[in-house]
Amino acid sequence: MLETFRTALLITLSILVVFLLVQRFKKHWRQHHMPIPRHMELLALEVVYHPTLLRITMAVPAPGELFPALLSAGHERLHAWPPVQLDKGEHVLELALDPGLDGAFFFEISTGTQRTERRFLVRQA
């Protein structure tokens, strides 16, 4: 009886060790050998006055279509600019703002897989 129990524990422990080694190998492989998808990076956002423009500097890792939009402080869509097709590299976009805007807003740039928002202020004196 005790010999059977000992044999069952040895077999179970061996299976568990093999299972844990396989899981650890999979995790190591995913972390060190699988490519990581890169996303668009918003580098700078500044408001330019006279005329009122929004100047955006961004780094795009792969060619694609970007969808810029203006959001209110409550994240409601106020304005959407036409989609922009950009190649790989660093780009500067200048988007026109309405002359009557004043206060805090959010700029949203989105792709098929990502959405990024940045807060900015417009001060009309």
Secondary structure, 3 states (H helix, E strand, C coil): CHHHHHHHHHHHHHHHHHHHHHHHHHHHHHHHHCCCCCCCEEEEEEEECCCCEEEEEEEECCCEEEEEEEECCCCCEEEECCCEEECCEEEEEEEECCCCCCEEEEEEEECCCCEEEEEEEECCC
